[in-house]
Structures are given as C-alpha cells and as structure tokens.
Amino acid sequence: MKFKNLEAEMVRKDVSRAELAKELNISYRSLGLKINAVRNFKDDEMFAIKRILKTDLSLDDLFQKEE
C-alpha cells in the first residue's frame, strides 16, 4: 500500500521527498517508509504535510491508502 494521493500532490507542488523530510525533521528513509505505509505517520506530521504542501485536499483524501 502507498499514499498515492500524497505522492501526486508532492509532484503537483514540486516538493521532493528530501525537501519534505527536511521540513518534517525526519530522515529521508523514515519518510519513504511512511509514504510506502510500512510505518505510520504521526498526526502532527500529517497536519504539517498538509500545511507544507498548501493543499486543499482533506487529510482523509491526502492520506488515503491505495495498493
């Protein structure tokens, strides 16, 4: 499973995984594990990502898991 809407929004907003990891103060590897749904995002990370991406998507839509 992956967060495909999150990845698509990152592409639309031209935000790389490295940039997002830096903004969240987590490692690139940790972010990758979370985007690939191996590890869970913390609530504060989800709110921060929504803010960083300046997206109109709801948290439910942004973090919808897809196979």
N, C-alpha and C positions, 0 to 999 in steps of 0.2 A: 504494500500500500504506500501511497505517496500523497502529498498535498499538491495536487496538480494546479489548483486554482492559485495557490501561493506562488508556485514557480512561474505560472503565466503572468501573474501580477508583477513579480520581480522583473521579468523580461519587459513588460509594458512600461514599467517605471525606470528601467535601465539601472537596476540595483543588483550588483553581483552578490554571490554568497559570501565572498570575502568582506565586502563592504557591510553587509548585513550582520555578519558575525562580529565585526569590529564594533558596530553600533550597539549590539546587544552585550558586548563584553564577554563573549564566549568564543571558543575555538572554532575554526573552520570545520574541523571534524565533528564537533558536537552539533553544529548547525546541520551538517549533512545527515547525521543520524536522526535528527529531529524531523527534517524535511522528508526523509525516507520512512518515517513513522517507526523507527527502531526504538527511539526514546521519545518521551512526551515533552511537549512544550509546557513551560510553566505559564500560569495565567498572565503574569506581568510581561513575559516575553511576547505573548500573543497580542496584548494591547500595544506594546512597544512596536511590534512589526506593523500593525495597522497604522500607527502614527507615522512611522518612518516611511512607509510606502504611500502615505496620504491617499489611501484608497477609500472608495465609497462602499466597497463590499462589506457585508456584515461579517462578524467573526465566524459565524456558522458557515458562511459561504467560503470565506478565505481559507478556513482550516477544515474543509470537507475532505475526508479521506477517499481516495479512489485507487482502485487496483490497476 
